[in-house]
Amino acid sequence: MIPPIASRFVAGESPAAALDHVDDLNDQGVKAILNLLGEHYEERPPADEDAAAYEDLVRDISGSGLDACISVKPSQIGLDVGDDVFAENLADIAAVADEHGVFTWVDMEDHETTDATLDAFEDLTTEYEGGVGVCVQANLKRTEEDLERLADLPGKVRLVKGAYDEPRELAYKNKERVNEAYRTYLKFMFQEFDDGVAVGSHDPEMIALARDLHDEYGTDYEIQMLMGVRDDAQVELAAEDVEVWQYVPYGDKWFSYFYRRAMERKENMLFALRAVLGR
C-alpha cells in the first residue's frame, strides 16, 4: 500500500486506483496520461509482462469512457534487452491502443535510448496516422536536428526540459541555456508542426509563451504536467479552456519514482518532510 506521503505523486498501485484518480481529474476538466511504473528490465519476461499490462490498461480505459491515454518507457518494455524486443512490444501495445482508440505516448529516457526510441516512433506513428506521440528533451544538443526530422511526421511531440544527468558534450548544463533552447524549440514546433504541440513544463514562463505562440501561429497545443506538481495550476488552466493533461504514475514500483519527485524541487522536499514530521 502506498503511504500518504507518496500518494501526492502516485495514483495507487492498481489500474483501478489509477482510473479512480482519472475520474476525479476529468471532473475538474483535466485529462490523464497513465504510466505504469517500471524501467530498466534486463530480461525479457518482466518487459513482456508490463507490455501485456499496458494492453490491459488500454482496454480498461476504452471501457471506462474516461479521457485518458498511456505513456510507455522504452526500457520498461525491453530496450535494455534489445532494440528488437522494445520495438516488438511497443508495436503490440500500439496496435491494441489503435484498435481501442487510445493514444500512445513513448517517453524519452537518457541519450543512449534516443535513436531507438525515435526510430520506433517513426514506424508506428506513420502506420497509425498520428496515433502515437514521443517526447524530446531541450537539454540535449541533438534535439534541434531531431525536431526537424519529426516535423515531417504525423503524431504529437512532447517537449520537456530534460531530467537526466547527461554528459556535458551532449547536453546543456546551465539552466538558462536549457530555457533558451526550450523557447527556441517551442517556437519552431508551433511554426512547423501540424498535429499539435505538447508543452511538457510546469514553468509559468513557458506556458505563457505557448499561449502567445498559439495566438500567433494558430497551432493546437496542450499543457502536460506531473501529478503532484502545481495541481491547482492545472485545474486553473483547464478552467481557462486550455487542454491540460496530467502525467499519472501508478503501480507497486512507486518508491524510486516518489524519491525522484521529492528530491528534484525544494517545495516537494518540504512537503515530504512535513508529512514525515506530521505537520
Residue pairs with C-beta under 8 A, 6 or more apart in sequence:
1 13
2 10
2 12
2 13
2 254
4 275
5 258
5 272
5 275
5 276
6 254
6 255
6 258
8 227
8 228
8 271
9 226
9 227
9 228
9 229
9 249
9 257
9 258
9 261
9 262
10 37
10 227
10 249
10 250
10 251
10 254
10 257
10 258
11 17
11 18
11 20
11 21
11 22
11 227
11 248
11 249
11 250
12 18
12 20
12 21
12 250
13 250
13 251
13 252
13 254
14 250
15 53
15 56
15 57
15 60
15 250
17 250
18 34
18 248
18 250
19 60
19 61
19 64
19 66
19 68
21 32
21 227
21 248
21 250
22 32
22 34
22 64
22 66
22 67
22 68
22 248
23 64
23 66
25 31
25 32
25 246
25 248
26 32
26 66
26 67
26 68
28 235
28 238
29 235
29 238
29 239
29 244
30 234
30 235
30 238
30 244
30 245
30 246
31 67
31 68
31 69
31 243
31 244
31 245
31 246
32 66
32 67
32 68
32 69
32 245
32 246
32 248
33 68
33 69
33 70
33 71
33 105
33 224
33 245
33 246
33 247
33 248
34 57
34 61
34 68
34 69
34 70
34 71
34 248
34 250
35 70
35 71
35 72
35 73
35 107
35 247
35 248
35 249
35 250
36 50
36 53
36 54
36 57
36 76
36 249
36 250
36 251
37 249
37 250
37 251
37 252
37 253
37 254
37 257
38 46
38 50
38 73
38 76
38 251
38 253
39 73
39 75
39 76
39 109
40 75
40 76
40 80
41 47
41 50
41 75
41 76
41 78
41 80
41 81
42 80
42 81
43 81
44 78
44 81
44 85
47 76
47 77
47 78
47 81
47 85
47 86
47 89
48 78
48 89
50 76
50 77
51 77
51 78
51 89
51 90
51 92
51 93
54 70
54 72
54 77
54 93
55 92
55 93
55 96
57 70
58 70
58 93
58 96
58 97
58 100
58 102
59 96
59 100
61 68
61 69
61 70
61 100
61 102
62 100
62 101
62 102
68 102
68 248
69 97
69 102
69 103
69 104
69 105
69 245
70 93
70 97
70 102
70 103
70 104
70 105
71 104
71 105
71 106
71 107
71 247
72 90
72 93
72 104
72 105
72 106
72 107
73 107
73 109
74 86
74 90
74 106
74 107
74 109
74 113
74 116
74 117
74 120
75 109
75 113
77 85
77 86
77 89
77 90
77 93
78 85
78 86
78 88
78 89
79 85
79 86
79 109
79 113
79 116
79 117
83 116
86 116
86 120
87 116
87 119
87 120
87 123
90 106
90 120
90 124
91 120
91 123
91 124
93 104
94 104
94 124
94 127
94 128
94 131
94 132
97 103
97 104
97 131
98 128
98 131
103 131
103 132
103 133
103 156
104 124
104 131
104 132
104 133
105 132
105 133
105 134
105 135
105 156
105 158
106 117
106 120
106 121
106 132
106 133
106 134
106 135
107 135
108 114
108 117
108 134
108 135
108 136
108 137
108 160
109 117
109 164
110 164
110 166
111 140
111 142
111 164
111 166
111 167
111 170
111 171
114 140
114 142
114 146
117 134
118 134
118 146
118 149
118 150
121 132
121 133
121 134
121 153
121 155
122 149
122 153
124 132
125 131
125 132
125 133
125 134
125 153
125 154
125 155
126 153
126 154
129 154
130 154
130 155
130 156
130 195
131 155
132 155
133 155
133 156
133 157
133 158
133 198
134 150
134 155
134 156
134 157
134 158
135 157
135 158
135 159
135 160
135 200
136 143
136 146
136 147
136 150
136 157
136 158
136 159
136 160
136 185
137 143
137 160
137 161
137 162
137 164
138 159
138 160
138 161
138 162
138 172
138 178
138 181
138 182
138 185
139 161
139 162
139 166
139 171
139 172
139 173
139 178
139 181
140 146
140 162
140 166
140 170
140 171
141 170
141 171
141 172
142 170
143 181
143 185
144 184
144 185
144 188
147 157
147 185
147 188
147 189
147 192
150 157
150 193
151 188
151 189
151 192
151 193
154 194
154 195
155 195
156 195
156 196
156 197
156 198
157 189
157 193
157 197
157 198
158 198
158 199
158 200
158 224
159 182
159 185
159 186
159 189
159 197
159 198
159 199
159 200
159 201
160 200
160 201
161 178
161 179
161 182
161 201
161 203
162 171
162 178
163 260
163 264
172 178
172 181
179 203
179 205
179 206
182 201
182 206
183 206
183 209
186 197
186 199
186 206
186 209
186 210
186 213
187 213
189 197
189 219
190 197
190 210
190 213
190 214
190 216
190 217
190 219
190 221
191 217
191 219
193 219
195 220
196 219
196 220
196 221
196 222
197 210
197 219
197 220
197 221
197 222
198 221
198 222
198 224
198 245
199 206
199 207
199 210
199 221
199 222
199 223
199 224
200 224
200 225
201 207
201 223
201 224
201 225
202 225
202 226
202 229
202 230
202 233
204 233
207 223
207 237
210 221
210 223
211 242
213 219
213 221
214 220
214 221
220 243
221 243
222 242
222 243
222 244
222 245
223 234
223 237
223 242
223 243
223 244
223 245
224 244
224 245
224 246
224 247
225 233
225 234
225 244
225 245
225 246
225 247
226 246
226 247
226 261
227 246
227 247
227 248
227 249
228 261
228 268
229 261
229 265
229 268
231 246
234 244
234 246
235 244
237 244
238 244
249 257
261 268
262 268
262 269
262 271
262 272
263 269
